[in-house]
Amino acid sequence: MWKDFKEFAFKGNVLDLAVAVVIGAAFGKIVSSLVENIIMPIVGLLIGGVKFTSLGFPSKDPIILYGNFIQSVFDFIVISFSIFLFIRLLSKFKRKEDVVEITEEAPPVDAKEVLLEEIRDLLKKQNNA
């Protein structure tokens, strides 16, 4: 059982996933900071000096801060869109690498095969005419 676990844990996919989770968490913090400290204050100024995190319904004890919810939704939208753009960019690079690998792996065509293909094409032309 230990051997099976080691094979699973040290496969490339599991390690890639672990790295992706760590980088994704750090990336999320960076984008959240960008949204909270730069974008939302600018949006608040454009709307008329509104600070979103302080928006809430007045009540006695539990204050319902719907501004924090707006902030979190905006964070989510910006983070998900930026991750989408990043993955799209990576997939374009991946496709280019695949095309390069395919062209490099093509074996050279034998001269006999070329001649046989030419003969085949000539026979098709004669049969169609």
Summary of the structure (lengths in Angstrom):
residues: 129
radius of gyration: 29.3
end to end distance: 69.7
largest distance: 94.9
contacts: 266
relative contact order: 0.06
helix: 81%
strand: 2%
